[in-house]
Amino acid sequence: MQASDRFNINSQLEHLQAKYVGTGHADLNRFEWAVNIQRDSYASYIGHYPILGYFALAENESIGRERYNFMQKMLLPCGLPPERKRIEEDKARPEASHELL
């Protein structure tokens, strides 16, 4: 791989990260990344009617109720965020980053 290829790949990645929120960036912590993934999944479930119908059938709920439940889950998909002090301490200790979730 040449240096120009690496620059091109990095510039494409930066462009995607600027264009789409869910692709993340260098300062994104694990909690924020997990929240983006969960919200993107719930939005996809709500937007695709057959998948929404499948979930409604599996949980024995109406489609409207299931849509409402997914929208409610989008508010705090991974629970409350961890304290900022703890996140800053974990950034200083990279081996403890798995304890965030």
N, CA and C of each residue as an Amber inpcrd file, in Angstrom:
protein
   303
   0.8480000  -1.1680000   0.0000000   0.0000000   0.0000000   0.0000000
   0.8980000   1.2360000   0.0000000   0.6000000   2.1450000  -0.8870000
   1.4000000   3.3600000  -0.9980000   0.8610000   4.4410000  -0.0770000
   1.6640000   5.4560000   0.1280000   1.2610000   6.5710000   0.9960000
   0.0520000   7.2980000   0.4250000  -0.0270000   7.4060000  -0.8910000
  -1.1750000   8.0990000  -1.4980000  -2.4700000   7.3080000  -1.2790000
  -2.3820000   5.9760000  -1.2660000  -3.5650000   5.1540000  -0.9980000
  -4.0620000   5.3590000   0.4300000  -3.1270000   5.4160000   1.3740000
  -3.5120000   5.6420000   2.7710000  -4.1680000   7.0010000   2.9440000
  -3.6060000   8.0250000   2.2910000  -4.1890000   9.3610000   2.3830000
  -5.5870000   9.3650000   1.7930000  -5.7750000   8.6900000   0.6730000
  -7.0780000   8.6360000   0.0160000  -8.0970000   7.9190000   0.8960000
  -7.7130000   6.8190000   1.5130000  -8.6170000   6.0760000   2.3950000
  -8.9900000   6.9240000   3.6020000  -7.9980000   7.5960000   4.1970000
  -8.2780000   8.4470000   5.3590000  -9.1750000   9.6180000   4.9940000
  -8.9650000  10.2140000   3.8270000  -9.8180000  11.3380000   3.4300000
 -11.2460000  10.8560000   3.1600000 -11.4050000   9.6690000   2.5990000
 -12.7490000   9.1220000   2.3870000 -13.4360000   8.8330000   3.7190000
 -12.6940000   8.3040000   4.6810000 -13.2480000   8.0250000   6.0010000
 -13.6660000   9.3170000   6.6980000 -12.8390000  10.3540000   6.6170000
 -13.1930000  11.6420000   7.2130000 -14.4400000  12.2200000   6.5590000
 -14.5680000  12.0500000   5.2500000 -15.7570000  12.5400000   4.5460000
 -17.0100000  11.8080000   5.0320000 -16.9290000  10.4930000   5.1730000
 -18.0720000   9.7240000   5.6740000 -18.4270000  10.1130000   7.0990000
 -17.4240000  10.3130000   7.9300000 -17.6730000  10.6790000   9.3200000
 -18.2970000  12.0550000   9.4330000 -17.9550000  12.9650000   8.5400000
 -18.5640000  14.2940000   8.5510000 -19.9890000  14.2420000   8.0200000
 -20.2440000  13.3490000   7.0770000 -21.5600000  13.2860000   6.4340000
 -22.5800000  12.5250000   7.2680000 -22.1610000  11.4310000   7.8930000
 -23.0750000  10.5780000   8.6420000 -22.6620000  10.5280000  10.1110000
 -23.5960000  10.8330000  10.9970000 -23.3020000  10.8850000  12.4280000
 -22.9330000   9.5060000  12.9630000 -23.5750000   8.4740000  12.5110000
 -23.4000000   7.1410000  13.0680000 -22.0770000   6.4750000  12.7630000
 -21.2660000   7.0460000  11.8650000 -19.9950000   6.4070000  11.5330000
 -18.9100000   6.6970000  12.5510000 -19.1690000   7.6110000  13.4740000
 -18.2330000   7.8720000  14.5590000 -17.1070000   8.8110000  14.1680000
 -16.2400000   9.0640000  15.1260000 -15.0550000   9.8890000  14.9320000
 -14.0240000   9.4920000  15.9800000 -12.8800000  10.1310000  15.9480000
 -11.7710000   9.7230000  16.8170000 -12.0710000   9.9340000  18.2990000
 -12.8990000  10.9100000  18.6420000 -13.1720000  11.2210000  20.0490000
 -14.4230000  10.5330000  20.5860000 -14.9970000   9.6250000  19.8470000
 -16.2230000   8.9420000  20.2590000 -15.8880000   7.8490000  21.2750000
 -16.5740000   7.8680000  22.4240000 -16.3100000   6.8140000  23.4080000
 -17.2430000   5.6290000  23.1580000 -17.0390000   4.5520000  23.8980000
 -17.8000000   3.3180000  23.6640000 -19.2910000   3.4990000  23.9010000
 -19.6450000   4.2670000  24.9170000 -21.0590000   4.4640000  25.2250000
 -21.7660000   5.1900000  24.0840000 -21.1690000   6.2760000  23.5840000
 -21.7750000   7.0250000  22.4830000 -21.8830000   6.1610000  21.2320000
 -20.8730000   5.3260000  20.9860000 -20.9050000   4.4500000  19.8270000
 -22.0530000   3.4430000  19.9540000 -22.2150000   2.8710000  21.1460000
 -23.2930000   1.9030000  21.3710000 -24.6630000   2.5610000  21.2330000
 -24.8010000   3.7970000  21.7090000 -26.0670000   4.5250000  21.5710000
 -26.3840000   4.7460000  20.0960000 -25.3790000   5.1300000  19.3000000
 -25.5990000   5.3240000  17.8650000 -26.0620000   4.0340000  17.1960000
 -25.4370000   2.9230000  17.5420000 -25.7970000   1.6360000  16.9440000
 -27.2300000   1.2540000  17.3130000 -27.5830000   1.3840000  18.5900000
 -28.9320000   1.0140000  19.0400000 -29.9900000   1.9000000  18.3820000
 -29.7610000   3.2120000  18.3550000 -30.7450000   4.1170000  17.7560000
 -30.8960000   3.8610000  16.2680000 -29.7970000   3.5670000  15.5970000
 -29.8620000   3.2590000  14.1780000 -30.6610000   1.9810000  13.9500000
 -30.4740000   0.9910000  14.8050000 -31.2270000  -0.2630000  14.6800000
 -32.7160000  -0.0320000  14.9010000 -33.0750000   0.7080000  15.9600000
 -34.4880000   0.9750000  16.2330000 -35.1260000   1.7720000  15.0990000
 -34.4060000   2.7410000  14.5500000 -34.9430000   3.5220000  13.4370000
 -35.1700000   2.6360000  12.2140000 -34.2780000   1.6880000  11.9990000
 -34.4470000   0.7570000  10.8890000 -35.6520000  -0.1500000  11.1090000
 -35.8410000  -0.6240000  12.3370000 -36.9960000  -1.4710000  12.6370000
 -38.2960000  -0.7120000  12.4060000 -38.3390000   0.5520000  12.8160000
 -39.5480000   1.3560000  12.6430000 -39.7960000   1.6480000  11.1670000
 -38.7270000   1.8810000  10.4220000 -38.8580000   2.2600000   9.0190000
 -39.1810000   1.1210000   8.0740000 -38.9200000  -0.1060000   8.4620000
 -39.2000000  -1.2540000   7.6040000 -40.4150000  -1.9980000   8.1640000
 -41.5350000  -1.8050000   7.5050000 -42.8100000  -2.3240000   7.9950000
 -42.8120000  -3.8430000   8.1910000 -42.2550000  -4.6470000   7.2760000
 -42.2680000  -6.1050000   7.5060000 -41.4810000  -6.5250000   8.7550000
 -40.3640000  -5.8730000   9.0210000 -39.5990000  -6.1990000  10.2300000
 -40.3960000  -5.8090000  11.4660000 -41.0440000  -4.6390000  11.3970000
 -41.8730000  -4.1890000  12.5090000 -43.0190000  -5.1760000  12.7500000
 -43.6210000  -5.6670000  11.6690000 -44.6750000  -6.6660000  11.7980000
 -44.1720000  -7.9670000  12.3980000 -42.9530000  -8.3490000  12.0410000
 -42.3590000  -9.5640000  12.5980000 -42.1640000  -9.4280000  14.1070000
 -41.6080000  -8.2840000  14.5380000 -41.4250000  -8.0580000  15.9770000
 -42.7660000  -8.0260000  16.7020000 -43.7730000  -7.3970000  16.0820000
 -45.0940000  -7.3200000  16.7110000 -45.6870000  -8.7170000  16.8770000
 -45.5480000  -9.5480000  15.8640000 -46.0580000 -10.9130000  15.9380000
 -45.3060000 -11.7220000  16.9980000 -43.9890000 -11.5720000  17.0360000
 -43.1820000 -12.3370000  17.9940000 -43.4830000 -11.9460000  19.4400000
 -43.8070000 -10.6760000  19.6780000 -44.0780000 -10.2170000  21.0430000
 -45.5640000 -10.1310000  21.3500000 -46.4080000 -10.5590000  20.4080000
 -47.8570000 -10.5670000  20.5790000 -48.3870000  -9.1690000  20.9350000
 -47.9110000  -8.1730000  20.2020000 -48.3350000  -6.7830000  20.3660000
 -48.8350000  -6.2740000  19.0230000 -49.5670000  -5.1670000  19.0580000
 -49.9700000  -4.5510000  17.7980000 -48.7660000  -3.8360000  17.1860000
 -48.8460000  -3.5770000  15.8850000 -47.7410000  -2.9140000  15.2010000
 -47.5600000  -1.4980000  15.7360000 -48.6530000  -0.8100000  16.0070000
 -48.5610000   0.5360000  16.5710000 -47.9080000   0.5480000  17.9400000
 -48.2430000  -0.4250000  18.7740000 -47.6410000  -0.5190000  20.1060000
 -46.1560000  -0.8240000  19.9980000 -45.8050000  -1.6920000  19.0630000
 -44.3910000  -2.0400000  18.8890000 -43.5980000  -0.8320000  18.3860000
 -44.1860000  -0.0680000  17.4650000 -43.5390000   1.1570000  16.9890000
 -43.3320000   2.1290000  18.1550000 -44.3530000   2.2870000  18.9890000
 -44.2550000   3.1620000  20.1600000 -43.1610000   2.6770000  21.1110000
 -43.0980000   1.3770000  21.3480000 -42.0690000   0.8230000  22.2410000
 -40.6620000   1.0930000  21.7050000 -40.4730000   0.9380000  20.3900000
 -39.1580000   1.2090000  19.8110000 -38.8060000   2.6880000  19.9230000
 -39.7760000   3.5610000  19.7200000 -39.4980000   4.9910000  19.8550000
 -39.1530000   5.3480000  21.2960000 -39.7990000   4.7020000  22.2570000
 -39.4680000   4.9520000  23.6570000 -38.0630000   4.4380000  23.9850000
 -37.6860000   3.3140000  23.3940000 -36.3500000   2.7670000  23.6370000
 -35.2600000   3.6450000  23.0260000 -35.6110000   4.4470000  22.0270000
 -34.6200000   5.3200000  21.4010000 -34.1860000   6.4550000  22.3320000
 -34.9730000   6.7630000  23.3500000 -34.6120000   7.8530000  24.2580000
 -33.3460000   7.5360000  25.0460000 -33.3070000   6.3900000  25.6790000
 -32.1260000   5.9370000  26.4270000 -31.8500000   4.4810000  26.0550000
 -31.3180000   4.2250000  24.8650000 -31.1680000   2.8400000  24.4140000
 -30.1720000   2.0180000  25.2290000 -29.1920000   2.6480000  25.8270000
 -28.1770000   1.9190000  26.6040000 -28.1580000   2.3410000  28.0590000
 -29.2460000   2.8870000  28.5400000 -29.2890000   3.3410000  29.9220000
 -28.6870000   4.7280000  30.0710000 -28.5130000   5.1410000  31.3040000
 -27.9350000   6.4530000  31.5740000 -26.4560000   6.4670000  31.2110000
 -25.9630000   7.6080000  30.7250000 -24.5350000   7.6700000  30.3880000
 -23.6750000   7.6150000  31.6410000 -22.4700000   7.0560000  31.5180000
 -21.5730000   7.0180000  32.6770000 -21.1060000   8.4250000  33.0410000
 -20.6340000   8.5860000  34.2560000 -20.1680000   9.8900000  34.7000000
 -18.9620000  10.3190000  33.8780000 -18.8460000  11.6240000  33.6430000
 -17.7320000  12.1530000  32.8530000 -16.3860000  11.8820000  33.5190000
 -16.3320000  11.9780000  34.8360000 -15.0760000  11.7580000  35.5400000
 -14.5730000  10.3410000  35.2910000 -15.4780000   9.3870000  35.2950000
 -15.0900000   7.9910000  35.0800000 -14.5930000   7.7890000  33.6540000
 -15.2220000   8.4460000  32.6920000 -14.7890000   8.3210000  31.2990000
 -13.3800000   8.8790000  31.1400000 -13.1060000  10.0350000  31.7560000
 -11.7770000  10.6340000  31.6490000 -10.7220000   9.7560000  32.3130000
 -11.0730000   9.1250000  33.4290000 -10.1280000   8.2210000  34.0860000
  -9.8540000   7.0030000  33.2120000 -10.8870000   6.4940000  32.5420000
 -10.7150000   5.3130000  31.7050000  -9.9060000   5.6230000  30.4530000
  -9.9760000   6.8650000  29.9730000  -9.1480000   7.2300000  28.8230000
  -7.6760000   7.2030000  29.2030000  -7.3870000   7.5380000  30.4560000
  -6.0050000   7.5050000  30.9240000  -5.5180000   6.0670000  31.0800000
  -6.4500000   5.1330000  31.3740000  -6.1130000   3.7160000  31.5260000
  -6.7750000   2.9330000  30.3960000  -6.0930000   2.6960000  29.2840000
  -6.7350000   2.0030000  28.1570000  -7.1550000   0.5720000  28.4630000
  -6.5120000  -0.0940000  29.4060000  -6.8870000  -1.4770000  29.7120000
  -8.2230000  -1.5540000  30.4260000  -8.7390000  -0.4360000  30.9610000
 -10.0080000  -0.4410000  31.6940000 -11.1740000   0.0090000  30.8250000
 -10.9580000   0.1970000  29.5250000 -12.0230000   0.7130000  28.6680000
 -13.1800000  -0.2710000  28.5080000 -12.9560000  -1.5600000  28.7530000
 -14.0360000  -2.5390000  28.6270000 -15.0470000  -2.4310000  29.7610000
 -14.7510000  -1.6810000  30.8080000 -15.6500000  -1.5640000  31.9480000
 -16.7390000  -0.5210000  31.7360000 -16.7030000   0.2350000  30.6230000
 -17.6750000   1.3030000  30.4060000 -19.0760000   0.7790000  30.1840000
 -19.2150000  -0.3370000  29.5250000 -20.5620000  -0.8220000  29.1990000
 -21.0560000  -1.8320000  30.1760000
